[in-house]
Amino acid sequence: MREIVITTEFIKLQDLLKLAGLVETGGEAKERIQAGEASVNGEVCLQRGRKLRPGDVAEFGGVRCGVRYAD
């Protein structure tokens, strides 16, 4: 599982996909999320603005990404 470190209260799902290098652009993230290709905590998520906080796990294209705060 990849670990995504954030310094803010949350990260939006579309931004996480871009930060993790799983999509090239925000437009691609939007299309792929709305097509049902991403999940959060094991459930398909169609909201590109879904707020992820530490402890949440997103999955896309077979890659799992966990969110945690910077130390």
N, C-alpha and C positions, 0 to 999 in steps of 0.2 A: 504494500500500500504506500502510495506517495503521501508525504506530509506537506500540507500547505500552511505556511506560517503567515498569520495576519497581525497587523499592529492596530487595527481598528476594531470596533465592536462586532462587526460581521462582514461577510463578503457575499455578494450576490452570486447566484449559481453561474450566470453567464460570465462573470468576471473570473470566477474560479477556473472555469474551463479554459479561458484564455491564458490565465497565469500559469496553469499547469501545462500549457502547450498542447492541449488536446484539440483545439480548433485554431484556425488562423485569425479569424475576425469576429467581431461582435455579431455581425449579420449571420455568419455561419452558426454561431452559438445559438442565436435566436431560432433559426430554422430547425436545428437538430433537437433542441429542447422541445419545441412545439410539435415535433414529429414523434415525441415520446421516447427518445433515445437516451435520456438521462434519468437517473434515479437518485433520490436522497433518502438515506436511512432505510434502504430496501424497498421504497415505493416509487413508482414512476412519477416524475414531477414535470408538469407542463408549464410551470411558472419560471420564466427566465430571471425574474427579480427575486426569487426565493432567497431569503436571508439565511446564510449558513453561519453557525457559531461553533466554537470549539466543542468537539464531541460529535459533530455531525459528520457523516460520511457520504460523499457523492460518488456515483459510479457512471462512467461513460466509456463506451467502446471497450469494455472489459478491464478498464483501469479504475481502481478505487483510490479516492483521495480523501484523506482525513484532514480536518481543520484544527489548528491549535494556535494559541497566542504566542507571540515572540516572548522569549525570556526576559 
